[in-house]
Every structure is written in structure tokens, then in C-alpha cells.
Amino acid sequence: MKLFSILLAVSLCAVAHSREFREITSADGKKIEAELIELNDGMLKIRSRGRVFEVPVERLSEADQTFFKDWSSTDGGSEEGSSYYTEEIFFDDFSGEGFGEQWSHYVSESVVEDGVLVGKTIDINNHAGVDAIRFQGRQDVEFSVKFRFAGPEAERFNVWFDDKALMAAHAGHVCNVTVSPTSIAITDAKTGNMENSIYEMKKSAAGLDEATKELLATKTERIEVDFEKDKDEWHDLLIQTKGALITVSLDGKEIGSLESEGVAHETKSSVSVTTYANDVHYDDYTIRAVPRG
């Protein structure tokens, strides 16, 4: 079957997360692992490596035809069960030479090497290295990436959702997720630690007052994790914003969420990673969004 030949020609390493994935087998025995989006009038819509395909169910194996007959009678085959973030904004598997034109960088020495983005910072005492993608703003955005802490200098990284036109928060920060070998923190930056008055208070000699500290405690959700550094161990990170809710999944399981007013900011037009300090590796950098109405 021509479609499966095309899919199998792609080096596939699908990001497994809270949405549904399955290894699909064609009638002639070819296999592909893909995200299941929806089933409509006998056509199965799937996503693989940033590309969306439609596959006639009748051309699948008998076992898969039986599976999808049952799947179509559940939420999986309904509009509610289909993927919410159907517009692909950006995808990079770093298989090409260097960074593409859409990338921008700040105090970063990151490189593309051996098919991955190797995060590196010029001077951590100045600012962590930033590698960013900008796009036309959307409110509800999904970001997924594979990562590993590949060296002893790898301390943590931040994923930032920003709106550079936002004046109420430092650097247009809306919300972020911080990943370290011991914890993952989900933060409302817009009405939390990056809100202008709070940001300036943090830098002042007096520091934060008790009322502000109590407020900030409501703006972050922290989850304990346990990653080994300097190991060839990849993890899958999925971050989804939907209204005031930001949800994080790790290696296929939802691990935490935060509901806070700043997350609902209507325009998120940049997703970036900041690397502390070096040698966090990234792959399959994907941004999706809810299409404009």
C-alpha cells in the first residue's frame, strides 16, 4: 500500500503522551505507529512526525478493523474525542543542517548536532541561552519535545509561552514549565513572578513581602520527578494550554496541572526553551494550536 510505504520511509519515533497512539497494521502487514485523531465515514485520520494522513479503514488488518469499529463507538471516534490542537504551527526533528530560518536565539550557543538540538548557554551569569520559535498568536497551544539531561552541566530547562506584545509582564512572559532532574514546576508568569511590579519587587533590596509570597505560592504547581543526568535516557514532555488551564504530561502520563488567570492570556505567539547551563538535548520540537475560528 503506497501510503504505508511513505510512512515507513519516515524515521519514526512518535511522542507518546496523553492522546491515543497505536501501532497500525495494513492488510499487507506493514506497520506504523501514529497518533489517532478521528474516524469519519470509514476514513481514519492519523498524525505521524508532524504530517496528517487519512487511511481507509478497509485497507487495514482484520484486527485493526475490529479495533476501530469499537473505537468509533466510543469518544475516540467522535468530535469530542478527536485532537483539540489540530493546527500544526511548527515541527523540527533536527535532521537538517543547522537551524532553520524560523528559529531565533538569545545569548545561546546551542547547536544542531547528530540530529538533536544541543542546548548551550554563552554566560549563565548573564542569562540562560534561549532558543525560540515565533508565530501568529493563538490562545490554546500545545508543545511537545523529547529531552534528555546529557551531561553533568545540565541543571534544568524552561519552556516559555510568551506574547512579546504583552506589556504587563517582564519580557512578555505568559506561563512556563521548568524541568529539572528532581522536579517539574508549572507557573503562571503573567500574574505571578513575571508581573511587572512583582518582578521589580524581587530585584529590590527589600525583596518580596509576605503577601506577595503567599500570592506566588498559588501561581505555581510543583511535581517531584527523578531523572538521571549524563545518561542516554530520553523523555517525552507534553504541555497543553486550554483557557486558564495548563497541563503537563511526561512519558505518556499526565502528571500535573495549574489553573490560573494569566494562563488564559489570549495571545501566545512564542515558545522557547532556556537551557541551564549546557547539554540538555532536545528532539522532535513540535508546536500545535487550536485553529483560528
MARROTOR-823862 format. One record per residue (C-alpha): residue number from 1; y, x, z. Coordinates in pm, 1 decimal, padded with zeros to 6 digits, always signed. Example, Ala and Ser with C-alpha at 12.3 -4.5 7.8 and 13.67 -1.06 7.14 Angstrom:
<nodes>
 pos       py       px       pz
   1 -00450.0 +01230.0 +00780.0
   2 -00106.0 +01367.0 +00714.0
</nodes>
This chain:
<nodes>
 pos       py       px       pz
   1 +00000.0 +00000.0 +00000.0
   2 +00328.0 +00155.7 -00112.6
   3 +00534.4 +00057.8 +00193.2
   4 +00289.5 +00215.7 +00435.1
   5 +00278.5 +00530.4 +00221.4
   6 +00655.9 +00557.2 +00252.5
   7 +00642.7 +00503.9 +00627.5
   8 +00363.1 +00754.3 +00677.2
   9 +00560.3 +01013.4 +00484.4
  10 +00824.5 +00996.9 +00757.0
  11 +00753.9 +01222.5 +01055.5
  12 +00732.8 +00951.9 +01317.6
  13 +00796.0 +00989.2 +01685.0
  14 +00911.1 +00641.8 +01787.4
  15 +01114.4 +00594.1 +02102.1
  16 +00913.9 +00365.1 +02325.0
  17 +01124.9 +00152.0 +02553.7
  18 +01161.8 -00195.7 +02692.2
  19 +01142.3 -00357.8 +02349.1
  20 +00799.8 -00402.5 +02196.2
  21 +00623.4 -00132.5 +01995.6
  22 +00283.7 -00144.1 +01829.7
  23 +00066.6 +00069.1 +01605.9
  24 +00032.3 -00146.7 +01294.5
  25 -00259.6 -00107.4 +01053.7
  26 -00254.1 -00212.1 +00689.3
  27 -00550.1 -00378.4 +00519.3
  28 -00648.0 -00044.7 +00364.8
  29 -00645.7 +00135.8 +00700.8
  30 -00307.9 +00313.3 +00700.1
  31 -00134.6 +00315.4 +01036.6
  32 +00227.7 +00326.1 +01152.3
  33 +00388.9 +00291.2 +01495.0
  34 +00701.8 +00078.1 +01482.8
  35 +00930.4 -00146.1 +01681.6
  36 +00859.3 -00515.7 +01633.9
  37 +01176.7 -00709.0 +01555.1
  38 +01074.6 -01056.2 +01436.6
  39 +00826.2 -01256.8 +01235.4
  40 +00958.1 -01518.3 +00994.7
  41 +00771.8 -01709.4 +00720.3
  42 +00488.1 -01458.4 +00711.3
  43 +00717.8 -01153.9 +00687.1
  44 +00712.7 -00908.6 +00976.5
  45 +01036.1 -00715.4 +01030.8
  46 +00988.1 -00372.9 +01190.8
  47 +01202.0 -00065.5 +01260.6
  48 +01081.8 +00292.7 +01219.6
  49 +01300.5 +00603.8 +01254.3
  50 +01620.9 +00411.2 +01207.2
  51 +01501.5 +00219.8 +00900.0
  52 +01417.5 -00150.8 +00890.9
  53 +01129.8 -00278.1 +00675.4
  54 +00969.4 -00613.8 +00604.9
  55 +00589.7 -00623.0 +00580.5
  56 +00386.5 -00924.4 +00460.5
  57 +00150.2 -01007.7 +00746.4
  58 -00123.4 -01095.9 +00495.9
  59 -00136.2 -00726.0 +00396.7
  60 -00222.5 -00614.2 +00748.7
  61 -00564.2 -00563.7 +00905.6
  62 -00751.4 -00868.5 +01031.5
  63 -00691.4 -00757.2 +01391.4
  64 -00315.9 -00732.4 +01333.5
  65 -00304.3 -01066.1 +01152.6
  66 -00468.5 -01224.7 +01456.4
  67 -00229.3 -01043.7 +01691.6
  68 +00081.0 -01156.8 +01504.1
  69 -00043.8 -01513.7 +01478.7
  70 -00044.5 -01519.1 +01860.0
  71 +00278.9 -01317.6 +01881.0
  72 +00460.8 -01568.3 +01661.1
  73 +00380.5 -01847.8 +01904.8
  74 +00545.3 -01656.6 +02192.1
  75 +00901.8 -01531.2 +02242.3
  76 +00819.3 -01232.1 +02022.0
  77 +00832.6 -01436.4 +01706.2
  78 +01135.8 -01641.4 +01799.7
  79 +01503.6 -01571.2 +01756.3
  80 +01535.4 -01514.8 +02131.6
  81 +01259.3 -01255.3 +02123.1
  82 +01398.5 -01055.9 +01830.4
  83 +01604.6 -00746.0 +01878.5
  84 +01956.0 -00809.5 +02005.0
  85 +02104.2 -00485.4 +01871.2
  86 +02032.4 -00529.2 +01501.8
  87 +02314.8 -00322.5 +01351.3
  88 +02235.4 +00045.6 +01328.2
  89 +02556.5 +00244.3 +01376.5
  90 +02419.9 +00597.5 +01371.3
  91 +02094.8 +00794.5 +01367.2
  92 +02027.5 +01168.2 +01370.4
  93 +01689.7 +01334.7 +01411.2
  94 +01848.0 +01679.8 +01357.1
  95 +01614.8 +01760.5 +01072.3
  96 +01903.7 +01883.1 +00854.5
  97 +02117.7 +02194.8 +00863.8
  98 +02368.4 +02178.6 +01149.1
  99 +02577.0 +01876.4 +01247.7
 100 +02677.1 +01601.7 +01007.2
 101 +03036.5 +01503.8 +00936.9
 102 +03040.1 +01216.3 +01186.3
 103 +02995.1 +01448.7 +01484.8
 104 +03289.5 +01574.8 +01689.5
 105 +03287.3 +01832.7 +01969.2
 106 +03499.1 +01942.0 +02265.2
 107 +03453.0 +02277.5 +02445.0
 108 +03098.2 +02272.7 +02312.2
 109 +02881.2 +02548.9 +02173.4
 110 +02595.1 +02311.9 +02101.0
 111 +02378.8 +02392.9 +01802.2
 112 +02111.7 +02224.0 +01593.7
 113 +01803.2 +02440.9 +01616.2
 114 +01435.5 +02378.4 +01539.5
 115 +01502.2 +02009.8 +01479.5
 116 +01682.6 +01933.2 +01806.0
 117 +02038.2 +01934.2 +01940.8
 118 +02061.7 +02216.6 +02194.9
 119 +02344.0 +02127.4 +02434.4
 120 +02564.1 +02422.3 +02535.7
 121 +02899.1 +02445.8 +02714.8
 122 +03161.5 +02714.0 +02649.9
 123 +03300.6 +02723.2 +03006.2
 124 +03161.9 +02486.1 +03266.7
 125 +03456.1 +02567.3 +03495.9
 126 +03682.9 +02412.3 +03231.8
 127 +03482.3 +02111.8 +03112.6
 128 +03125.7 +02029.8 +03017.2
 129 +03056.3 +02055.5 +02645.1
 130 +03099.6 +01722.0 +02466.9
 131 +02914.5 +01616.2 +02152.4
 132 +03029.4 +01274.5 +02032.8
 133 +02996.2 +01006.9 +01767.5
 134 +03285.3 +00768.1 +01698.7
 135 +03252.6 +00436.0 +01518.5
 136 +03418.8 +00098.8 +01475.5
 137 +03422.6 -00062.6 +01816.6
 138 +03161.5 -00305.7 +01943.1
 139 +03126.1 -00469.9 +02283.3
 140 +02748.4 -00468.4 +02322.5
 141 +02598.2 -00132.1 +02232.0
 142 +02256.5 +00028.8 +02262.6
 143 +02197.5 +00403.9 +02282.3
 144 +01862.7 +00580.6 +02279.2
 145 +01776.9 +00950.2 +02283.4
 146 +01486.9 +01180.1 +02360.5
 147 +01572.0 +01460.9 +02601.5
 148 +01426.1 +01749.1 +02798.4
 149 +01564.0 +01995.5 +03053.2
 150 +01463.5 +02302.5 +02857.6
 151 +01597.0 +02589.7 +03067.1
 152 +01695.6 +02695.9 +03420.8
 153 +02067.3 +02637.0 +03349.5
 154 +02007.7 +02272.6 +03260.9
 155 +02154.9 +02073.4 +03550.7
 156 +02229.4 +01728.6 +03410.3
 157 +02393.4 +01539.4 +03127.0
 158 +02619.3 +01236.9 +03098.2
 159 +02610.2 +00965.7 +02835.4
 160 +02960.1 +00819.6 +02796.2
 161 +03060.2 +00490.8 +02633.7
 162 +03432.2 +00518.6 +02555.9
 163 +03724.3 +00348.0 +02388.6
 164 +03980.9 +00612.2 +02304.1
 165 +04246.7 +00338.8 +02275.3
 166 +04188.9 +00236.7 +02636.7
 167 +04487.9 +00345.6 +02844.2
 168 +04374.1 +00209.0 +03182.1
 169 +04111.5 +00477.9 +03238.2
 170 +04108.3 +00855.3 +03200.6
 171 +04000.4 +00965.2 +02850.7
 172 +03921.5 +00604.4 +02759.8
 173 +03600.7 +00609.5 +02966.0
 174 +03435.9 +00267.3 +02993.6
 175 +03097.1 +00338.1 +03153.3
 176 +02840.7 +00615.5 +03175.0
 177 +02490.9 +00715.8 +03274.6
 178 +02431.0 +01053.3 +03443.2
 179 +02082.2 +01204.1 +03418.3
 180 +01966.3 +01491.7 +03637.0
 181 +01617.8 +01616.6 +03731.2
 182 +01637.5 +01417.4 +04056.3
 183 +01844.4 +01105.3 +03983.9
 184 +01994.8 +00873.3 +03725.9
 185 +02332.0 +00714.8 +03806.1
 186 +02481.5 +00415.1 +03623.9
 187 +02859.4 +00385.1 +03661.2
 188 +03142.5 +00152.0 +03570.0
 189 +03408.2 +00412.1 +03488.4
 190 +03684.1 +00178.2 +03370.1
 191 +03732.5 +00002.7 +03704.1
 192 +03567.6 +00280.3 +03905.9
 193 +03607.1 +00656.0 +03925.8
 194 +03795.7 +00693.8 +03595.3
 195 +04051.3 +00416.8 +03653.1
 196 +04385.2 +00597.2 +03632.8
 197 +04507.3 +00551.3 +03989.8
 198 +04166.2 +00637.2 +04134.7
 199 +04130.6 +00939.9 +03907.3
 200 +04469.4 +01070.7 +04021.1
 201 +04385.0 +01000.0 +04386.2
 202 +04065.9 +01207.9 +04353.8
 203 +04270.1 +01505.0 +04231.4
 204 +04536.1 +01473.9 +04503.4
 205 +04540.9 +01679.1 +04822.9
 206 +04479.2 +01368.0 +05031.3
 207 +04177.4 +01263.2 +04827.7
 208 +04024.4 +00916.6 +04834.0
 209 +04098.5 +00673.6 +05114.9
 210 +03819.1 +00478.7 +05282.8
 211 +03890.3 +00152.6 +05099.6
 212 +03861.9 +00327.7 +04762.5
 213 +03539.9 +00499.6 +04865.6
 214 +03396.5 +00160.1 +04956.9
 215 +03505.9 +00020.6 +04621.1
 216 +03349.4 +00308.4 +04429.7
 217 +03020.7 +00253.8 +04611.2
 218 +02999.3 -00083.7 +04434.4
 219 +03065.7 +00076.1 +04093.8
 220 +02755.4 +00298.6 +04077.3
 221 +02382.7 +00232.8 +04092.4
 222 +02163.9 +00539.4 +04160.3
 223 +01789.9 +00570.8 +04089.4
 224 +01570.1 +00856.0 +04209.1
 225 +01360.5 +01037.7 +03946.0
 226 +01162.7 +01360.9 +03933.7
 227 +01179.8 +01580.8 +03622.8
 228 +01061.0 +01938.5 +03598.4
 229 +01303.3 +02182.6 +03440.6
 230 +01215.0 +02450.4 +03189.6
 231 +00911.7 +02256.3 +03067.8
 232 +00819.8 +02126.0 +02723.7
 233 +00834.2 +01769.7 +02852.9
 234 +01029.5 +01509.9 +02655.3
 235 +01154.7 +01182.4 +02799.2
 236 +01287.3 +00867.7 +02629.1
 237 +01617.2 +00726.2 +02752.7
 238 +01744.7 +00382.3 +02652.9
 239 +02084.3 +00245.3 +02762.2
 240 +02196.8 -00107.8 +02675.4
 241 +02526.8 -00278.4 +02749.1
 242 +02547.3 -00656.7 +02733.0
 243 +02863.6 -00814.5 +02865.0
 244 +02922.4 -00679.9 +03215.8
 245 +02562.2 -00555.9 +03246.8
 246 +02438.6 -00204.9 +03169.1
 247 +02062.2 -00148.6 +03180.3
 248 +01869.3 +00179.1 +03171.8
 249 +01507.7 +00227.5 +03066.6
 250 +01313.0 +00551.9 +03097.0
 251 +00989.6 +00628.7 +02915.1
 252 +00935.6 +00265.6 +02825.1
 253 +01017.0 +00110.6 +03162.5
 254 +01336.6 -00049.9 +03286.7
 255 +01441.2 +00149.9 +03594.7
 256 +01782.4 +00011.8 +03692.0
 257 +02095.3 -00178.3 +03601.8
 258 +02453.2 -00234.5 +03710.1
 259 +02668.8 -00541.7 +03662.8
 260 +03039.2 -00463.6 +03688.7
 261 +03351.7 -00596.1 +03520.7
 262 +03452.4 -00272.0 +03349.8
 263 +03128.2 -00257.7 +03150.9
 264 +03236.1 -00577.5 +02972.0
 265 +03526.0 -00394.9 +02801.6
 266 +03534.3 -00547.9 +02455.1
 267 +03552.3 -00226.3 +02253.7
 268 +03315.7 +00067.1 +02287.6
 269 +03389.6 +00299.8 +01996.5
 270 +03240.7 +00632.3 +02102.3
 271 +02912.1 +00750.6 +02250.3
 272 +02890.5 +01111.2 +02367.2
 273 +02671.9 +01344.3 +02570.1
 274 +02819.1 +01607.2 +02800.6
 275 +02585.1 +01889.7 +02895.3
 276 +02590.4 +02068.8 +03234.3
 277 +02567.4 +02355.5 +03175.2
 278 +02327.0 +02458.7 +02896.7
 279 +01992.3 +02399.7 +02734.9
 280 +01945.3 +02028.1 +02760.9
 281 +01769.8 +01935.9 +02435.2
 282 +01827.0 +01604.9 +02254.5
 283 +01648.9 +01437.5 +01963.7
 284 +01644.5 +01103.1 +01780.5
 285 +02005.3 +01020.8 +01876.6
 286 +02044.7 +00652.3 +01791.7
 287 +02332.2 +00405.7 +01833.0
 288 +02285.0 +00035.5 +01761.0
 289 +02507.4 -00262.7 +01827.8
 290 +02536.9 -00637.3 +01803.1
 291 +02689.7 -00711.0 +01462.4
 292 +03041.6 -00842.6 +01442.9
 293 +03045.2 -01220.5 +01417.4
</nodes>
